Amino acid sequence: TPKPSSAASDVYKRQASHTAIDWPEDGMLEVLTFDLCDETFAIQAGLVREIMDPLPETLVPGAAPMVRGVINFRGQVIPLADLSVALGRECTAQGADARVVVLGIDVAGETMLIAIRTERVNEVTSLNVAEAEAPPVLGLRWPRTLLCAVVRREDGVIMLPNLPLIFQSLVDGGADFTPAQA
């Protein structure tokens, strides 16, 4: 990969230091964008294992609200998470465009398969570190600490959730994460 120019390198260092993302050295991050609660989110494309139509869910009595049930993913039972619950704004990820995205996420030093609900999967695209900012203190619908960065685009703002932090609470004794913990 080509090295960024000196000016681009300065922008990269300044912007990357203000976000909680490990940006590639060229300053471009490949992501999958999706909609949830009328907002656009992005997750690193390298975390995505599969995108599927919604599958039958088995509810688990007493499970945390963020992960009420499990699905069968290629013969393996994995949790199905609702990020809107973790972000404090429940909405329904149902309808013709709804998808389930299976992710491989490092949590507590272990890679876990976790599925998340989305209202719609948009595209795989590249985000530029020069357009990224730390989440603002005011003006977000979501708890600031649960976001790694926000990226300004011509068509709006894309938010990058801090998935390891969100899912860490589930590993720590099975407790559910609530926005008040943020």
Order of alpha helices (4+ residues) and beta strands (2+ residues): alpha-beta-beta-beta-beta-beta-beta-alpha-beta-beta-beta-beta-beta-beta-alpha
